[in-house]
Amino acid sequence: MSQIKYYAPGAPGGGEHGRRRSVLSSALDLRSNELKSAKFEWIDDASARKRLEELPLTSRDRFLIDLLYNTGIRVGEALSLFISDMHFGGGGPDIGCRIVDPHFHVRLDNPVQNRARAKGLARNLFVSRPLVDRYIDYMISREETLGENDSSPHVFVNMRDLSGYAGTAMNYSGVRKLIARCAKLIDFPLTGPHMLRHTFATRLVRGIGVDEVSLDIVQAILGHRHIDSTRIYTHDNENAMRKALVQLQTRHIVLGGSE
């Protein structure tokens, strides 16, 4: 009748440090089932997506937005990344990785310093050259800004000296503030970092601006344990199918004669 549910730090019910609570089993929670069948929020405005892609930001913020937007990882997974996970120059025997192309590892067991939680499945994700360049820009800026004060293994750290927090791991609150700032700058209601993940997945599944990708591949990229979690990104396919079909020329049949 009940199950234990984890509420992440900063999320409704999670408080500052996150907590686990006993809740009604999802199979019996009608409200939960309704939410699962509801349409996911994504950036459905092409011009808003372009504005987000071109938005001038600091090197750290630009890399974080691009990472979420172009790989679909969860914000908890991004905040859990360690520098040692970022094999953007490819792997090699010296680091115990045989993957040649630029990639990074999503791990579930990094000893994080910011209470971030990586869930789903551990996986390896490949990256494009532009994303590699963004990372290099950020790491150069990070070294110049923090210098000897840079000792955190986390990829994303606080860059400004906010009461001694410079160089410490970035947290959920910092990401939410960044997303809120981006929403104002691009004049589009971004509800949170999850919206970038939903946008990424929707574009892949529906082939929006990219080649359409099969559900099983999208499932692997997103780290979903079950394909049903990925099928939600086929939302609004009925409307898309309807629009496609009404564009077809209707055959007019003349009764009692040839067409």
PyMOL commands that set and color helices and strands:
alter all, ss='L'
color gray80, all
select helices_A, chain A and resi 30-37+46-54+59-71+75-79+83-85+93-95+129-149+172-186+194-206+215-222+227-234+237-246
alter helices_A, ss='H'
color red, helices_A
select strands_A, chain A and resi 2-7+19-24+86-87+103-106+123-126
alter strands_A, ss='S'
color yellow, strands_A
deselect
rebuild
show_as cartoon
